[in-house]
């Protein structure tokens, strides 16, 4: 029997929370076990219900999503946090990333994208919607306007570059394994080796490095 992913939604806008809940509850592979209106409520529900995933709004009263995420990641590291946001400011997104969020989707995301994000984080991977990557790329280019002029494949094999491009396309390790004819564990070995060589800690770091060094075009990602 397929495992059901148990979810808490944390959003102080009732209409948005209900819309997300309706989208998710129409799918048999997920179950919404609780809805919180504040960061404090989210933490209390996590303690009481032990979900698999929290869909966390960034801006909430009493305790915002960033602080709530920090608390949950510190005390319940097995629980995955996906940030749901209607904002495109850089700093809150980076703060959520630093707090430990493993996925980023918009409040207007379709059910299929939400399910894709859930699938990725439940596999121990990461998911970033197009809009969030675009915000991060703009920050990168603003800090270094000549970033796209640099072409650096040195130090990376053809297989490395192939895997980098597939990671940038947000393929799962299982999907990449099938496309490059390797085992999943071998793909994970390559991914961690590549991140170490790039000097980054996660997939979004790999995406930004690849874009900065012209190893992938942003149009390839989506």
N, C-alpha and C positions, 0 to 999 in steps of 0.2 A: 504494500500500500504506500502511495506517495505521501511523504511527510508534509504536513500543513505548517506553513510559516505563520507564527503568532505575532501580531503587530499591535503596537500602541501608536495612536496618532496624537501628536501634541501641537495644537494650533488654537489660538484664542479667537479665531473667526469661525463662528458656528456653521455658516454656510459652506465655507471651504472644508472644514472638518467633515461635515455631512457628505459633501460631494466626493471627497476622497474615500470615505467609508463606503459609500454606495458603489463606487468603482471597484474597490477591493473585494467587497462582500459578494460581488457577482462572480467571483472566481473561486473555484473549489480548492485551489492550492494555497489560499491565504485565509486567515481569520483575524478580524479586528477584535481584540480582547478588551480594549479600553481606549478612552478619549480623554485627553487632558487639555485644560485651557491655560495653564501656566507651567513654567519650568518646575516649580515645586510640586505641582500635581503630577507631572510626568515622572519625577523621581519617586514619589510615593507609589504610583501605579507600577513602576518597574520593580520596586521592592516587593509589592504584593502579588504581582502577576508573573514576573520573570518571563517577559516576552523574548522573542528572537530578535526583533527589530523595532526601533522607535523611529517613526517619521517625525522629525523635529523641526518646527518653525524656528526661525532665528529670533524674531522680535516678538516677545511675549511679556505680559506684566509680571510683577513680583520678582521673577527670576527668568532671565532671557535664555534662549536656546543654547547659546554658547556656554554659559555657566552650567546649565543643566547637563549638557553633553560632557563637559569636563568631569562633573560629579559621577555620571553614569559610567563613563569609560574607566574612571579610577576605581570605582567600587564594584562594577559589574562588567569586566572586560570582555566577557563572552557575548554581550549584547551589542548588536550592530546599530549604528546611528546613520540614518540618511537624512540629510538636510533638505527640507522643503521650503523654498523661498520664492517670493515674488520680487525680490530685489536684485539689482545688478551692481551694487556698490562693491568695490574691491575688498575693503578691509573686513566687513563682516564675513565674507566668503573665506578669506584667508584665516580669520579667527576660528571659524568652524572647522576648517581643515586642521589647524593646530590643536584644536580641542579634541580631535579624534574622529570626526565624521568620516565615514567610508564611502559615502555617496552623496550626490547633489542632483536634485530634480526641481523643476518649477512646479508651483501650485497648479499651473495650467497643463501639466504634463498628461498625456493620454495614458490610459490603463496599461497599454503594452509597454510603454517606457518605464512606468513604475515597476511593473513585473520584471522587466529586464534588470533594473537597478537592484531589486530584491534578489534575483537569481545571482547576480555578481557578488553582492556582499555576503550572501549565505555561503558562497564558495570560498570566502576569505579574500575576495578581490575587491576592486573599487569601481565606482561608476560615476561619471561626470557628464551632465547633460551639455549639449552644444553651447547653450548660452553661458554657462559657467566657464567652460574652456575658453570661449571668446573673450570674456572679461579678463581672464588670467593672461591670455596672449596679448591683449592690449596693454596690460601692465608691463609685461615683458618687453614689448616693443617700445613703450614709452621710456622705460629705463635704459634701453639699449637700441636706439633706432637703426643701427647697422646690423642687428642680429641676423636678419635674413640673408645678409651678404656673405656670411661665413658658411663654408661648406666643409663639414668634418665627418668623414667616414673612417678616418684613420683610427686604428685600434679595434675596429668592429669588422667581423667577418660578414660574408654575404648572408649567412644564416642568422647572425645577430640582427642585421638590418631588416631581414624579412620578419623576424619576431618583433622587433621594435615597431614596425609599421602595423602589424596585426594587433599589438597591444594598444597602439594609438587609435585603432578602429574599434577598441573596446571589446575585442573577442575574448572569450573565456579561455582558460588554459586548455580545457577539453577541446574547444573549437580550434585553437591554434595547433594543438597536437595532431588533429586530423588533417589540417591544411598543410603542415610541414613534415608530416610523416615521422613524428617523434612521440614518445610517451609523455603523459602529463607531467610526471616527475622531472623528466628531462627538460621540458618547457619551463617549469618552475626554476630549475637550475640555471637555465639560460637567462631568465628574467632577473633573478637575483644577481647574477654575475654582471649583467648589463647595467643594472642600477648601481652596483658598486663601482664599475668603471666610469659611469657618468657622475658619480658623487651625489646621487639623489636617493630618497628614501621611499618613494611610492610611485604609483603609475602616473599621477599627474606630473610629477617631476620628470619622468621619462618623456611624457608628451611634450612638455615645455622645452626640454633639452632637444628633442628631435626637431621641433619647429624652429628653435633658435638656430640650429646648425643645418637647417635645410635638408634634413633627412626625410621629412614628410611634409606634404602640403596640407594646410588646414582643410581643404576640400576633400582630402582622402579620409578624413576622420569620420565624416558623417555621410 
